[in-house]
Amino acid sequence: MEAVIRDGGHQYTVAEGEVLDIEFRDVDEGATLEFPEVLYIRSDGAEARIGAPTVDGAKVIAKVVGPVKGDKLIVAKFRRRKSSRSRVGHRQPYLRVQVEKIEG
């Protein structure tokens, strides 16, 4: 079974047992999250259902694995002949979840 869900302005293609990183939120490790906005769902051997905008009665249930950090990004600004330089690093926090069940 596979589905396309919408969460936090992003769309994710998920399947049962898959691990994915979503936008960070303060949730305890081991808790369950429910994603009610399912845009597309297809089960094995059945016809695909496309929502308008969401599929009625469908939801995705996931278990929280824990918080993770993304890759480090370096932002450097340089202005020639002005003695002006700046360098800033950033690591985006994410929440890692494992999809347990796709209902619908």
Helices and strands as residue ranges (DSSP letters): E 2-7, E 10-15, E 19-23, E 32-35, E 38-42, E 49-50, E 59-79, E 84-103
